[in-house]
Amino acid sequence: MEILAYIWVFFIGIIFGLILGLIFIYRVAVSPLRRKVEELTQQKQSLSTTYGKITEQFAPFMKSYPFPPENFRFIGSPIDGVQFEDDRIIFVEIKTNTSKLSKEQKRIRKLVQDKKVEWFEFHPR
């Protein structure tokens, strides 16, 4: 019976050692790598945002832009700009890569589609 107790103690020791080893590996290797991945992801997002802002500024001057760039007025937020044509006014939102409309931009698009756009003239006195 004594040999069976030694075998159980041995297996429990191995299991305990494996658990401690996994905790050590996680703290030494996995945790710093996870932080590094998060940091790189934030840097990539920042670069994507910067690229998008630069593209918004120059998009009306690109060959593929379908309207005359001299009729474009940059606004920046919540939409990128307004294109003034002879027969219409167009709200323009420039999207790069896989970026999507924000909640606010979707709301504005719906207002335009529902023809809830008005003219207001203000004369300060």
Beta strands, then each sheet from edge to edge (+ up, - down):
strand 1: 72-74
strand 2: 81-84
strand 3: 89-92
sheet 1: 1+ 2- 3+
end
